[in-house]
Amino acid sequence: MVTVYLNDSKLEIEEGKTILEASEKAGIDIPTICYHEKLTPPGLCRQCVVEVEGARVLLPACITKVRDGMKVQTDSDRVIRARRTILEMLSGSTDLTAAPELKEQMVQYGADADRFKDTRERTYPVKDDNPFYMRDYSKCILCERCVQVCSSDIQFSYALTTTGRGYKNKVSTFYDKKLPETSCVFCGNCVAVCPTGALIASNEYNLKSEGAE
């Protein structure tokens, strides 16, 4: 067991646990985006950053292990500013209309959805290449949950990957092939873990489209 201090509250927790796990045990909410409890924490989005005494930079709570005597601030001004900026940048580049959890975080942190309104939006045509689900990557925030669940974390199909760099970075199939031409087994796990509606069952997509009309 090690002793850590979360927002000045003392907590005893097993060695090897992460700050995120410690905060959950203490009943302290730390927001996440790319993190999923059933997947390997990737530490990509940085929405779960916290301020650790002695560290020069903010650290992601999902992959940072606790150590004895560690002092952590989960809601300092610096932390809140970082989380708010991440949400504002996502809002400026990605369609978050089908991401309820991110909408709630926008309200929680007072994020200005128009702060980066001149940002070049990431827009892609909807991919409808199979009878089971649609891929609307204009809603993708590159959390890589779908890639993880499709690979060694759960399914071992390896049908999805990431491609490109910088602005052109996106989730895709290998060589951008249609899903029926890949190793996809249409298990639906990628749809289940997607937090933004970028992957959605075809019948649900069609119902929403009809409702919009």
Residue frames as qw, qx, qy, qz and C-alpha x, y, z in Angstrom:
[[0.000, 0.887, 0.462, 0.000, 0.00, 0.00, 0.00],
 [0.393, 0.149, -0.015, 0.907, 1.08, 3.58, -0.66],
 [0.056, -0.730, -0.463, 0.499, -0.17, 6.90, 0.65],
 [0.271, 0.338, 0.371, 0.821, -1.23, 9.60, -1.82],
 [0.024, 0.521, 0.400, -0.754, -2.83, 13.00, -1.33],
 [0.173, 0.468, 0.651, 0.572, -5.65, 13.93, -3.71],
 [0.150, -0.713, -0.197, -0.657, -6.68, 17.57, -3.35],
 [0.095, -0.519, 0.544, -0.652, -5.12, 17.43, 0.14],
 [0.855, -0.256, 0.153, -0.424, -7.16, 14.37, 1.15],
 [0.168, -0.486, 0.858, -0.003, -5.12, 11.37, 2.31],
 [0.901, 0.165, -0.074, -0.394, -5.72, 8.05, 0.60],
 [0.431, -0.396, 0.807, 0.079, -4.26, 4.58, 1.07],
 [0.817, 0.446, -0.040, -0.363, -4.21, 2.53, -2.15],
 [0.918, -0.049, 0.319, 0.228, -2.47, -0.49, -3.63],
 [0.213, -0.608, 0.488, 0.589, 0.89, 0.13, -5.25],
 [0.273, 0.045, 0.809, 0.518, 0.72, 0.00, -9.07],
 [0.223, 0.742, 0.625, -0.096, -2.66, 1.70, -9.34],
 [0.314, 0.422, 0.249, 0.813, -3.07, 4.80, -11.50],
 [0.036, 0.085, 0.288, -0.953, -4.07, 8.27, -10.35],
 [0.502, -0.129, -0.385, -0.764, -7.38, 7.75, -12.17],
 [0.642, -0.256, -0.721, -0.037, -8.05, 4.59, -10.20],
 [0.320, -0.172, -0.567, 0.739, -7.10, 6.36, -6.98],
 [0.217, -0.020, 0.017, -0.976, -9.47, 9.22, -7.76],
 [0.605, -0.217, -0.567, -0.515, -12.31, 6.79, -8.44],
 [0.564, -0.258, -0.720, 0.312, -11.68, 5.13, -5.09],
 [0.189, -0.205, -0.389, 0.878, -11.75, 8.55, -3.40],
 [0.185, 0.734, 0.639, -0.136, -14.96, 9.56, -5.19],
 [0.048, -0.671, 0.156, 0.723, -13.22, 12.34, -7.13],
 [0.708, 0.609, 0.356, -0.026, -14.38, 12.84, -10.71],
 [0.221, -0.517, 0.495, 0.662, -11.71, 13.14, -13.40],
 [0.701, 0.568, 0.082, -0.423, -13.09, 13.53, -16.95],
 [0.485, -0.227, 0.740, 0.408, -11.88, 11.21, -19.71],
 [0.592, 0.547, -0.168, -0.567, -12.27, 10.91, -23.47],
 [0.554, 0.428, -0.688, -0.191, -10.00, 8.25, -24.92],
 [0.110, -0.251, 0.889, -0.367, -10.00, 6.12, -21.76],
 [0.786, -0.149, -0.303, -0.518, -12.32, 3.09, -21.56],
 [0.594, -0.508, 0.542, -0.308, -12.35, 0.74, -18.57],
 [0.942, 0.085, 0.322, -0.046, -12.22, -2.38, -20.78],
 [0.730, 0.623, -0.066, 0.273, -9.29, -1.20, -22.91],
 [0.697, -0.156, -0.121, 0.690, -5.61, -0.47, -22.38],
 [0.057, -0.917, -0.155, 0.362, -5.31, 3.22, -21.37],
 [0.697, 0.487, 0.175, 0.496, -3.69, 4.97, -24.38],
 [0.390, -0.616, -0.097, 0.677, -3.07, 8.35, -22.74],
 [0.416, 0.362, 0.472, 0.688, -3.88, 10.13, -26.00],
 [0.005, -0.805, -0.433, -0.405, -6.43, 12.85, -25.33],
 [0.340, 0.124, -0.391, 0.847, -4.93, 14.38, -22.17],
 [0.397, -0.596, -0.254, -0.650, -8.39, 15.31, -20.87],
 [0.793, -0.527, -0.306, 0.015, -7.64, 13.48, -17.60],
 [0.497, 0.417, -0.374, 0.663, -4.51, 15.53, -16.83],
 [0.578, -0.778, -0.239, 0.058, -3.77, 16.41, -13.22],
 [0.161, 0.827, -0.380, 0.382, -1.16, 18.51, -11.46],
 [0.897, -0.274, -0.259, 0.230, 1.42, 16.47, -9.53],
 [0.311, -0.923, 0.213, 0.080, 3.71, 18.23, -7.11],
 [0.529, -0.511, 0.564, 0.376, 7.25, 18.26, -8.46],
 [0.603, 0.340, 0.619, 0.371, 6.26, 17.54, -12.08],
 [0.122, -0.299, 0.210, 0.923, 6.99, 20.23, -14.65],
 [0.331, -0.039, -0.542, -0.771, 4.04, 19.30, -16.85],
 [0.727, -0.064, 0.269, -0.629, 0.48, 18.11, -16.30],
 [0.043, -0.230, 0.967, 0.101, 0.28, 14.32, -16.24],
 [0.634, -0.103, -0.483, -0.595, -2.45, 12.02, -17.63],
 [0.555, -0.351, 0.554, -0.512, -4.18, 10.32, -14.71],
 [0.938, 0.138, -0.007, -0.317, -5.11, 7.24, -16.75],
 [0.875, 0.305, -0.302, 0.223, -1.49, 6.06, -17.21],
 [0.125, 0.637, -0.512, 0.563, 0.41, 7.73, -14.36],
 [0.709, -0.276, -0.634, 0.141, 1.02, 5.32, -11.47],
 [0.449, -0.856, 0.034, -0.254, 0.71, 6.50, -7.90],
 [0.618, 0.247, -0.551, 0.504, 3.79, 6.56, -5.69],
 [0.535, -0.566, -0.516, 0.356, 4.14, 6.88, -1.95],
 [0.286, -0.541, -0.167, 0.773, 3.75, 10.47, -0.77],
 [0.206, 0.299, 0.519, 0.774, 2.50, 11.74, -4.15],
 [0.109, 0.545, 0.412, -0.722, 0.50, 14.99, -3.96],
 [0.188, 0.307, 0.714, 0.601, -2.07, 15.51, -6.70],
 [0.262, 0.421, 0.257, -0.829, -4.40, 18.37, -7.58],
 [0.345, 0.326, 0.835, 0.276, -7.24, 17.25, -9.85],
 [0.152, 0.825, 0.514, 0.180, -9.00, 20.57, -10.29],
 [0.358, -0.506, -0.001, 0.785, -6.39, 23.35, -10.09],
 [0.332, 0.788, 0.030, -0.517, -6.75, 26.42, -12.32],
 [0.039, 0.535, -0.716, -0.447, -4.04, 25.05, -14.60],
 [0.253, 0.100, 0.960, 0.070, -5.81, 21.70, -14.94],
 [0.371, 0.654, 0.558, -0.350, -9.20, 23.26, -15.62],
 [0.236, 0.759, -0.240, -0.557, -7.73, 25.58, -18.25],
 [0.060, -0.332, 0.867, 0.366, -6.09, 22.62, -20.02],
 [0.294, 0.318, 0.900, -0.054, -9.29, 20.57, -20.08],
 [0.335, 0.752, 0.314, -0.473, -11.36, 23.49, -21.30],
 [0.146, 0.668, -0.476, -0.553, -8.89, 24.20, -24.12],
 [0.182, -0.087, 0.949, 0.243, -8.92, 20.56, -25.26],
 [0.328, 0.551, 0.742, -0.197, -12.71, 20.64, -25.51],
 [0.254, 0.811, 0.036, -0.526, -12.64, 23.94, -27.39],
 [0.017, 0.506, -0.707, -0.494, -10.10, 22.63, -29.88],
 [0.243, 0.166, 0.949, 0.108, -12.15, 19.48, -30.47],
 [0.314, 0.695, 0.535, -0.363, -15.28, 21.54, -30.94],
 [0.177, 0.762, -0.226, -0.580, -13.52, 23.72, -33.51],
 [0.105, 0.447, -0.782, -0.421, -12.35, 20.81, -35.66],
 [0.094, -0.077, -0.988, -0.097, -14.88, 18.00, -35.20],
 [0.533, -0.338, -0.339, -0.697, -18.63, 17.47, -35.29],
 [0.065, 0.083, -0.847, 0.521, -19.57, 16.75, -31.66],
 [0.550, -0.159, -0.103, -0.814, -23.34, 16.78, -32.16],
 [0.877, -0.152, -0.381, -0.252, -23.59, 13.05, -31.32],
 [0.556, 0.150, -0.625, 0.527, -21.19, 13.13, -28.36],
 [0.481, -0.762, -0.292, -0.319, -23.34, 13.69, -25.23],
 [0.754, -0.473, -0.184, 0.417, -20.51, 13.12, -22.75],
 [0.477, 0.086, 0.075, 0.872, -18.36, 15.76, -24.40],
 [0.139, -0.661, -0.315, -0.667, -21.29, 18.16, -24.50],
 [0.645, -0.712, -0.277, 0.000, -21.68, 17.71, -20.74],
 [0.692, -0.273, -0.047, 0.667, -17.98, 18.39, -20.25],
 [0.249, 0.455, 0.220, 0.826, -18.26, 21.54, -22.38],
 [0.390, -0.768, -0.249, -0.442, -20.89, 22.84, -19.95],
 [0.786, -0.526, -0.206, 0.251, -19.00, 21.65, -16.87],
 [0.629, -0.242, 0.062, 0.737, -15.80, 23.48, -17.83],
 [0.125, 0.853, 0.156, -0.482, -17.42, 26.52, -19.41],
 [0.488, -0.083, 0.578, 0.648, -15.85, 25.76, -22.79],
 [0.345, 0.648, -0.017, -0.679, -16.49, 28.22, -25.63],
 [0.761, 0.282, 0.570, 0.130, -17.47, 26.17, -28.68],
 [0.501, 0.839, 0.150, 0.149, -16.66, 29.13, -30.95],
 [0.417, -0.795, 0.269, 0.348, -13.24, 29.96, -29.54],
 [0.315, -0.345, 0.696, 0.546, -11.50, 28.27, -32.46],
 [0.625, 0.565, 0.423, -0.333, -14.28, 28.80, -35.01],
 [0.426, 0.779, -0.338, -0.314, -11.78, 29.59, -37.77],
 [0.431, -0.368, 0.816, 0.114, -10.15, 26.16, -37.40],
 [0.472, 0.263, -0.651, -0.533, -10.23, 23.98, -40.50],
 [0.791, -0.128, 0.377, -0.464, -12.85, 21.31, -39.81],
 [0.124, -0.241, 0.942, 0.195, -12.08, 17.65, -40.39],
 [0.712, 0.298, 0.213, -0.598, -14.84, 16.54, -42.77],
 [0.084, -0.199, 0.924, 0.315, -15.20, 13.24, -44.59],
 [0.630, -0.033, -0.413, -0.657, -17.98, 11.59, -46.61],
 [0.728, -0.242, 0.494, -0.409, -19.97, 8.99, -44.68],
 [0.182, 0.316, -0.900, -0.239, -18.76, 5.48, -45.50],
 [0.785, 0.068, 0.335, -0.516, -21.66, 3.10, -46.22],
 [0.396, 0.474, -0.740, -0.268, -19.96, -0.07, -47.44],
 [0.206, -0.028, -0.970, 0.128, -21.70, -2.80, -45.45],
 [0.433, -0.514, -0.545, -0.502, -25.19, -3.59, -44.13],
 [0.609, -0.437, -0.582, 0.315, -24.32, -3.36, -40.45],
 [0.315, -0.793, -0.218, 0.473, -22.92, 0.05, -39.57],
 [0.398, 0.862, 0.079, 0.304, -21.88, 3.41, -40.96],
 [0.647, -0.275, -0.094, 0.704, -18.59, 5.24, -40.52],
 [0.114, 0.937, 0.193, 0.266, -18.93, 9.01, -40.19],
 [0.716, -0.117, -0.192, 0.661, -15.36, 10.12, -39.55],
 [0.046, 0.641, 0.040, 0.765, -16.35, 13.79, -39.47],
 [0.637, -0.680, -0.027, -0.362, -17.38, 12.93, -35.91],
 [0.902, -0.075, -0.275, 0.325, -14.14, 11.07, -35.10],
 [0.239, -0.939, 0.218, -0.118, -11.89, 12.58, -32.40],
 [0.608, 0.500, -0.581, 0.209, -9.09, 10.03, -32.91],
 [0.603, -0.579, 0.415, -0.360, -9.45, 8.50, -29.46],
 [0.365, 0.409, -0.829, -0.112, -8.49, 5.17, -31.09],
 [0.608, -0.133, 0.630, -0.464, -10.90, 3.12, -28.97],
 [0.873, 0.358, 0.044, -0.327, -12.16, 1.37, -32.11],
 [0.537, 0.598, -0.592, 0.060, -8.62, 0.50, -33.19],
 [0.168, -0.425, 0.790, -0.410, -7.82, -0.90, -29.75],
 [0.722, 0.022, 0.510, -0.467, -10.96, -3.02, -29.46],
 [0.832, 0.482, -0.131, -0.240, -10.46, -4.37, -32.98],
 [0.469, 0.580, -0.643, 0.173, -6.87, -5.40, -32.26],
 [0.509, 0.104, -0.799, 0.301, -5.22, -7.16, -29.32],
 [0.251, -0.210, 0.490, -0.808, -7.36, -5.65, -26.57],
 [0.660, 0.111, 0.502, -0.549, -10.44, -7.70, -27.45],
 [0.822, 0.421, 0.142, -0.357, -11.24, -8.90, -30.97],
 [0.508, -0.365, 0.664, 0.409, -7.86, -9.63, -32.64],
 [0.654, 0.617, 0.436, 0.040, -9.32, -8.81, -36.07],
 [0.393, -0.419, 0.276, 0.771, -7.00, -5.90, -36.87],
 [0.397, 0.632, 0.577, 0.330, -9.40, -4.49, -39.46],
 [0.013, 0.979, 0.142, 0.143, -8.96, -0.88, -38.29],
 [0.678, -0.119, -0.075, 0.722, -5.85, 1.26, -38.02],
 [0.000, -0.906, -0.089, 0.414, -4.78, 4.89, -38.09],
 [0.676, 0.319, 0.329, 0.578, -3.23, 6.47, -41.15],
 [0.205, 0.825, 0.132, 0.510, -1.79, 9.83, -42.17],
 [0.513, -0.186, -0.365, 0.754, -0.05, 12.47, -40.11],
 [0.025, -0.106, -0.124, 0.986, -1.01, 15.76, -38.54],
 [0.498, 0.236, 0.108, -0.827, -4.27, 17.13, -39.95],
 [0.646, 0.235, -0.558, -0.465, -4.53, 14.11, -42.28],
 [0.006, 0.145, -0.943, 0.300, -4.36, 11.61, -39.43],
 [0.693, -0.065, -0.043, -0.717, -7.51, 9.47, -39.40],
 [0.589, -0.085, 0.782, -0.182, -8.96, 6.07, -38.58],
 [0.609, 0.440, -0.403, -0.523, -9.22, 3.81, -41.59],
 [0.973, 0.001, 0.231, -0.002, -8.99, 0.25, -42.81],
 [0.529, -0.385, 0.531, 0.538, -5.68, -0.98, -44.22],
 [0.221, 0.031, 0.615, 0.757, -5.21, 0.59, -47.66],
 [0.365, 0.219, 0.126, -0.896, -8.62, 2.23, -47.16],
 [0.193, -0.096, -0.903, -0.372, -10.39, -0.92, -48.31],
 [0.620, -0.344, -0.192, -0.678, -14.11, -1.43, -47.85],
 [0.507, -0.420, 0.617, -0.431, -14.91, -3.28, -44.63],
 [0.948, 0.099, 0.201, -0.227, -16.19, -6.45, -46.33],
 [0.752, 0.555, -0.308, 0.178, -12.78, -6.69, -48.04],
 [0.007, 0.652, -0.610, 0.450, -10.91, -6.62, -44.72],
 [0.364, 0.003, -0.897, 0.251, -10.55, -8.96, -41.75],
 [0.383, -0.161, 0.295, -0.860, -13.58, -7.32, -40.08],
 [0.134, -0.202, -0.970, -0.004, -16.01, -9.86, -38.57],
 [0.324, -0.458, -0.286, -0.777, -18.70, -7.22, -37.92],
 [0.428, -0.282, -0.767, 0.386, -18.77, -7.95, -34.19],
 [0.197, -0.830, -0.333, -0.402, -19.89, -4.39, -33.41],
 [0.645, -0.493, -0.279, 0.512, -17.38, -3.84, -30.61],
 [0.351, 0.092, 0.098, 0.927, -15.99, -0.75, -32.34],
 [0.235, -0.587, -0.386, -0.671, -19.47, 0.77, -32.45],
 [0.637, -0.627, -0.447, 0.045, -20.00, -0.02, -28.77],
 [0.607, -0.433, -0.163, 0.646, -16.90, 1.86, -27.61],
 [0.291, 0.408, 0.238, 0.832, -17.15, 4.89, -29.93],
 [0.174, -0.498, -0.527, 0.667, -17.91, 7.98, -27.78],
 [0.061, 0.410, -0.079, -0.907, -18.94, 10.37, -30.57],
 [0.669, 0.524, 0.395, -0.349, -21.22, 8.54, -32.99],
 [0.172, 0.620, -0.598, -0.478, -18.51, 8.27, -35.65],
 [0.201, 0.040, -0.958, -0.201, -19.36, 4.57, -35.76],
 [0.512, 0.086, 0.394, -0.759, -23.06, 3.84, -35.62],
 [0.435, 0.222, 0.872, 0.021, -25.41, 0.98, -36.46],
 [0.043, 0.135, 0.587, 0.797, -26.94, 1.45, -39.91],
 [0.210, -0.630, -0.716, -0.213, -30.54, 1.19, -38.69],
 [0.324, -0.707, -0.335, 0.531, -29.89, 3.82, -36.00],
 [0.227, -0.257, 0.290, 0.894, -28.19, 6.10, -38.52],
 [0.041, -0.328, -0.690, -0.644, -31.12, 5.78, -40.92],
 [0.265, -0.717, -0.640, 0.083, -33.68, 6.45, -38.19],
 [0.298, -0.619, -0.125, 0.716, -31.83, 9.60, -37.15],
 [0.148, -0.063, 0.485, 0.860, -31.55, 10.73, -40.76],
 [0.137, -0.526, -0.732, -0.411, -35.28, 10.22, -41.28],
 [0.318, -0.735, -0.486, 0.349, -36.00, 12.12, -38.09],
 [0.283, -0.397, 0.110, 0.866, -33.85, 15.01, -39.29],
 [0.008, 0.200, 0.611, 0.766, -35.93, 15.23, -42.43]]
